[in-house]
Amino acid sequence: MKRFFSKSYSILFLSVVGLGLFTSCEDDAIPLRDPNNSGGNNFAYTWEKTADSLQLSTYNNFLGTNGTFVENNTGKTTFHYWPNAHALDVLVDGFLRTGDNNYKTKMKALVQGIKVKNGNTYNNVFNDDMIWLALSSLRAYSATQDQEYKDVADYLWGRIKLSWSDNVFGGGITWKQDTPKQKNAVSNAPAAIVAMRLYDIDKKPEDLEWARKIYAWQKANLVDPVTGAVWDNISEINNVVVTNKDWVFTYNMGTWIGIGLRLYKATNEQTYLNDAVKTGRNVLVNPKIVSEGILKDEGQGDGGLFKGILVRYFTELAQHQTINSTDREKFVNFLKFNAQTFYKKGIRRPNMFSGNNWKVAPAAGANTDLTTQLSGVMLIEAAAKLDKDGYFD
């Protein structure tokens, strides 16, 4: 997370974020706008075919060695652990949608290749990197019943739990194994989702308790109690404890929604669902992450992946059967509007490269990072699922 942002980008991003006026109004949604310039409703969106094309472009243009994927499509072949973990998630999306066994072959090569490229180990100093791979491995296991994925996740979960500490900030999992005084949203809510995915499989009470414990800590420390916005991190700087409320990122909102939905399903405790819906409503109106109904450009590098992660969990919220019809309509329309806008404006055809601004396609020959490409695939895969399930009717 945020490890290969350029220094200038970080400064610019912080400045832009800092200028956003925060809103506590959850129901005053920004009006959606029709991305179809013709103004008509007869345009045919081929969601599944477009998902196929984006998947193929990703594989053909970003594949590196050992089944893993490289940093960008313009020649930088650096391996990064966490985007490759999400590449596995995207391959699982493709397999679940199509049933094509070619995806299974790619998935297996990738999960094994990550270990090879990471020094023949899955252990990583960045806890969130391991968390992302545990999550995608558990999805791969659920999709294929291949025990190797479960073994990877079990190993990673054992490592991740070692970074919980009660004596610093009253709990929480550290961002890195060697940063005891920095704990981030990205190393907590996603870890709780790992615990719940494992609980769904193994039904071990301790996994549910881990998820509850992590959730309670993050809610107390990194979630705005009024709006449901998720703050990025809490750290100790020069003996002063600081909560970074200026950094509000899409992916942290997404994983907070995701864990709330899972804990509600397991416990039937309404507060978990209420929290998820509150954050979902805030996504629609928070000027730090959305403008005119479109998720903002968070740059390339690590930021390129953030929106796709939100979309993954926001789609689950939109499809949740117990939310009210008004919220469901707003959430589905938000996803549909983002997907339609990206479909018509944010993809460079025929290469099928994703823009980090979903309203602007990459220029000819321009760089597209793997992270940015993956977010685009996630968005269109989500649209294909929503359309197939009847939500785009």
C-alpha positions in Angstrom: 0.0 0.0 0.0 1.3 3.4 -1.0 4.8 2.1 -1.6 5.5 3.1 -5.2 3.7 6.5 -5.3 6.2 9.1 -6.5 7.1 11.6 -3.9 5.6 14.4 -5.9 2.4 12.5 -6.4 2.1 12.0 -2.6 2.5 15.7 -2.0 0.0 16.6 -4.7 -2.5 14.0 -3.6 -2.3 15.1 0.1 -2.8 18.7 -1.0 -5.9 17.8 -3.1 -7.4 15.7 -0.4 -6.8 18.3 2.2 -8.8 20.8 0.2 -11.9 18.6 0.1 -14.7 19.9 2.4 -16.1 17.0 4.4 -19.8 16.4 4.5 -21.9 14.6 7.1 -25.0 14.5 4.9 -25.5 10.9 3.8 -28.7 11.3 1.8 -28.0 14.3 -0.4 -26.5 12.2 -3.2 -24.7 13.9 -6.1 -27.0 13.6 -9.1 -26.0 11.0 -11.6 -25.4 12.0 -15.1 -25.9 10.0 -18.3 -22.5 9.1 -19.8 -24.1 8.5 -23.2 -23.4 11.6 -25.2 -26.3 10.8 -27.5 -28.7 11.1 -24.7 -30.5 7.9 -25.7 -31.0 4.6 -23.9 -30.5 2.3 -26.9 -26.8 1.9 -26.6 -25.9 -1.8 -26.2 -23.3 -2.4 -23.4 -21.6 -5.7 -24.0 -20.4 -6.2 -20.4 -19.3 -9.8 -20.6 -17.5 -9.4 -24.0 -15.8 -6.3 -22.7 -14.7 -8.2 -19.5 -13.3 -10.9 -21.7 -11.4 -8.4 -23.8 -10.0 -6.6 -20.7 -8.9 -9.9 -19.2 -7.2 -10.9 -22.4 -5.4 -7.6 -22.7 -4.2 -7.8 -19.1 -2.8 -11.2 -19.7 -1.2 -10.4 -23.1 0.3 -7.1 -22.1 1.3 -7.4 -18.5 2.4 -11.1 -18.1 6.0 -11.4 -16.9 7.9 -14.5 -15.7 6.7 -17.4 -13.5 3.1 -16.6 -14.3 3.3 -13.2 -12.6 2.5 -9.8 -13.9 4.8 -6.8 -14.4 4.4 -3.2 -13.3 3.2 -1.6 -16.5 2.6 -2.1 -20.2 5.5 0.1 -21.4 8.5 -2.0 -20.4 8.9 -1.8 -16.6 9.1 -5.4 -15.6 9.3 -4.9 -11.8 7.4 -7.5 -9.7 5.1 -6.1 -7.0 3.5 -8.5 -4.6 0.2 -6.8 -3.8 -0.9 -6.0 -7.4 -0.2 -9.6 -8.3 -2.4 -10.7 -5.3 -5.2 -8.7 -6.9 -4.4 -10.1 -10.3 -5.3 -13.5 -8.8 -8.6 -12.0 -7.6 -9.3 -10.8 -11.2 -8.5 -14.2 -12.6 -11.0 -15.7 -10.1 -13.6 -13.2 -11.3 -13.0 -14.4 -14.9 -13.3 -18.1 -13.9 -16.4 -17.6 -11.9 -18.1 -15.7 -14.7 -17.1 -18.1 -17.6 -16.2 -21.5 -16.1 -13.2 -21.5 -18.5 -10.5 -23.8 -17.2 -7.8 -21.6 -18.8 -8.3 -19.2 -15.9 -7.5 -22.1 -13.5 -4.2 -22.7 -15.2 -3.3 -19.0 -15.0 -4.4 -18.8 -11.3 -2.2 -21.7 -10.3 0.8 -20.4 -12.2 0.3 -17.0 -10.6 0.0 -18.1 -7.0 3.1 -20.3 -7.3 5.0 -17.6 -9.2 4.3 -15.0 -6.4 6.2 -17.2 -4.0 9.1 -17.7 -6.5 9.4 -13.9 -7.2 9.2 -13.1 -3.5 12.3 -15.0 -2.6 10.7 -18.4 -2.4 8.4 -17.4 0.5 5.0 -15.9 0.9 6.1 -13.9 3.9 6.3 -10.2 3.4 7.1 -7.3 5.7 4.0 -5.5 4.5 1.0 -7.1 6.3 -1.5 -5.8 3.8 0.4 -7.5 0.9 -0.1 -10.8 2.7 -3.7 -10.0 3.5 -4.5 -9.3 -0.1 -3.0 -12.6 -1.2 -4.8 -14.5 1.6 -8.1 -13.0 0.4 -7.6 -13.9 -3.3 -6.2 -17.3 -2.4 -9.4 -18.1 -0.3 -11.5 -17.0 -3.2 -9.5 -19.2 -5.5 -10.0 -22.1 -3.0 -13.7 -21.5 -2.9 -13.9 -21.4 -6.6 -11.8 -24.5 -7.3 -11.5 -26.5 -4.0 -7.8 -26.8 -4.7 -6.1 -27.3 -1.3 -3.0 -25.4 -2.3 -4.8 -22.1 -2.2 -6.2 -22.9 1.3 -2.7 -23.8 2.5 -1.3 -20.5 1.3 -4.0 -18.6 3.1 -3.6 -20.6 6.3 0.2 -19.8 6.3 -0.4 -16.1 5.6 -3.1 -15.8 8.3 -0.7 -17.2 10.8 1.9 -14.6 9.9 -0.6 -11.7 9.9 -2.0 -12.4 13.4 1.5 -12.0 14.8 1.4 -8.2 14.1 -1.6 -7.6 16.4 -0.6 -5.8 19.6 -2.8 -4.7 22.6 -0.2 -2.4 24.1 -0.1 0.1 21.2 -3.3 2.1 20.5 -5.2 -0.6 22.4 -5.1 -3.1 19.6 -4.9 -3.4 15.8 -2.6 -5.0 13.3 0.4 -3.0 12.2 0.8 -1.8 8.6 4.2 -3.5 8.4 5.8 -6.2 10.6 8.5 -3.6 11.6 6.2 -0.6 12.3 4.8 -1.3 15.8 3.5 2.3 16.1 1.6 2.6 12.8 -1.6 0.8 12.3 -3.7 1.3 9.1 -7.2 0.6 7.9 -5.7 -1.5 5.1 -4.1 -3.9 7.5 -7.2 -4.4 9.6 -10.6 -4.5 7.9 -9.1 -6.7 5.1 -7.6 -9.0 7.7 -11.0 -9.3 9.4 -12.4 -10.4 6.0 -9.7 -13.0 5.8 -10.8 -14.3 9.3 -14.4 -14.4 8.1 -13.6 -16.2 4.8 -11.8 -18.8 6.9 -14.7 -18.9 9.4 -17.0 -19.6 6.5 -14.8 -22.6 5.5 -13.6 -24.0 8.8 -16.2 -22.7 11.3 -13.6 -22.1 13.9 -14.9 -19.8 16.6 -11.5 -18.2 17.0 -11.6 -16.8 13.5 -15.0 -15.2 14.1 -13.6 -13.7 17.4 -10.6 -12.4 15.5 -12.9 -10.7 13.0 -15.0 -9.1 15.8 -11.9 -7.9 17.6 -10.4 -6.3 14.6 -13.7 -4.7 13.6 -14.2 -3.2 17.0 -10.7 -1.8 17.1 -11.0 -0.2 13.7 -14.5 1.2 14.4 -13.2 2.9 17.6 -10.0 4.3 15.9 -10.3 4.7 12.2 -14.0 5.3 11.3 -15.9 8.6 11.5 -18.8 7.8 13.8 -21.0 10.4 12.1 -20.4 9.8 8.5 -18.9 6.3 8.2 -15.9 7.6 6.3 -12.8 5.5 6.9 -9.5 7.2 8.0 -6.3 5.8 6.7 -4.1 5.3 9.8 -3.1 6.0 13.3 0.5 6.4 14.3 2.8 7.8 16.9 5.0 10.6 15.7 7.5 12.3 18.1 5.6 10.7 21.0 2.3 12.2 19.8 -0.5 9.9 18.6 -1.9 11.1 15.3 -4.9 9.9 13.4 -4.6 10.7 9.7 -8.1 11.9 8.9 -7.0 13.8 5.8 -6.4 10.5 3.9 -9.7 9.0 3.0 -9.2 6.4 0.2 -11.8 4.4 -1.7 -10.3 1.0 -0.9 -10.6 1.5 2.8 -14.2 2.4 2.4 -14.7 -0.8 0.4 -13.1 -3.2 2.8 -15.0 -1.7 5.8 -18.2 -2.3 3.9 -17.0 -5.9 3.2 -16.3 -6.8 6.7 -19.6 -5.3 8.0 -21.6 -7.5 5.5 -19.8 -10.6 6.6 -20.1 -10.1 10.3 -23.8 -9.3 9.8 -24.3 -12.6 7.9 -22.5 -14.6 10.6 -24.0 -12.9 13.7 -27.3 -11.3 12.5 -26.3 -8.3 14.6 -27.9 -5.3 12.9 -25.2 -2.8 13.8 -22.8 -4.5 11.3 -25.2 -4.0 8.4 -26.0 -0.5 9.6 -22.3 0.4 9.6 -21.8 -0.9 6.1 -24.8 1.0 4.7 -23.7 4.2 6.4 -20.3 4.0 4.8 -22.0 3.0 1.5 -24.1 6.1 1.6 -21.0 8.2 2.4 -19.3 6.9 -0.7 -21.9 8.5 -2.9 -21.4 12.0 -1.5 -17.9 12.2 0.0 -16.0 14.9 -2.0 -12.7 13.3 -1.1 -13.5 10.2 -3.3 -16.2 11.2 -5.7 -17.0 14.0 -8.1 -20.2 14.3 -10.2 -21.1 10.7 -9.4 -17.7 9.3 -10.6 -15.0 7.9 -8.3 -12.1 10.2 -8.5 -8.8 9.7 -10.2 -6.4 8.4 -7.5 -3.5 8.3 -9.8 -1.5 5.2 -11.0 1.0 3.3 -8.8 -0.7 1.9 -5.7 -3.5 4.4 -6.1 -4.5 2.9 -9.4 -5.9 -0.2 -7.6 -7.9 1.6 -4.9 -11.2 2.2 -6.9 -11.4 -1.4 -8.1 -11.2 -2.7 -4.5 -14.0 -0.4 -3.5 -16.1 -1.6 -6.5 -15.6 -5.3 -5.4 -17.2 -4.7 -2.0 -19.6 -2.0 -3.0 -21.1 -4.5 -5.4 -21.7 -6.9 -2.6 -23.5 -4.1 -0.7 -25.7 -3.3 -3.7 -26.7 -6.9 -4.0 -27.3 -7.5 -0.3 -30.9 -8.7 0.0 -31.8 -7.0 3.3 -30.9 -3.4 2.5 -33.9 -1.2 1.6 -34.9 -0.6 -1.9 -34.0 3.1 -1.9 -30.4 2.4 -0.9 -30.2 -0.5 -3.4 -31.3 1.7 -6.2 -28.8 4.4 -5.4 -26.0 2.0 -5.0 -26.7 0.1 -8.2 -27.2 3.4 -10.1 -23.8 4.6 -8.8 -22.0 1.5 -10.0 -23.9 1.5 -13.3 -23.0 5.1 -13.9 -19.3 4.5 -13.2 -19.2 1.4 -15.4 -21.0 3.1 -18.3 -18.8 6.1 -18.1 -15.6 4.0 -18.0 -17.0 1.7 -20.8 -17.5 4.7 -23.1 -14.8 7.1 -22.1 -12.1 5.4 -20.0 -10.9 2.4 -22.2 -8.4 2.8 -25.0 -9.6 0.6 -27.8 -8.7 -1.7 -29.5 -5.8 -2.2 -27.0 -8.2 -2.4 -24.1 -6.1 -0.4 -21.7 -7.7 1.2 -18.6 -7.5 4.9 -17.7 -6.9 5.9 -14.1 -9.4 8.6 -14.7 -12.5 6.7 -15.6 -13.7 9.6 -17.8 -10.5 9.7 -19.9 -8.9 6.8 -22.0 -5.1 6.5 -22.1 -3.5 8.3 -25.0 -1.8 6.2 -27.7 1.5 4.8 -26.3 0.8 6.1 -22.8 1.8 4.1 -19.8 -0.9 2.0 -18.0 0.2 0.5 -14.7 -1.0 -3.0 -13.8 -2.8 -1.5 -10.8 -4.8 0.8 -13.0 -5.6 -2.0 -15.5 -6.8 -4.2 -12.7 -9.2 -1.6 -11.4 -10.8 -1.3 -14.8 -11.2 -5.1 -15.1 -12.8 -5.2 -11.7 -15.3 -2.5 -12.6 -16.3 -4.3 -15.8 -16.4 -7.7 -14.1 -18.7 -6.2 -11.5 -20.9 -4.7 -14.2 -21.1 -8.0 -16.0 -22.2 -9.7 -12.7 -24.8 -7.0 -11.9 -26.1 -7.2 -15.4 -26.3 -11.0 -15.4 -28.1 -10.9 -12.0 -30.7 -8.5 -13.3 -29.6 -5.4 -11.5 -29.1 -3.3 -14.6 -32.5 -4.0 -16.1 
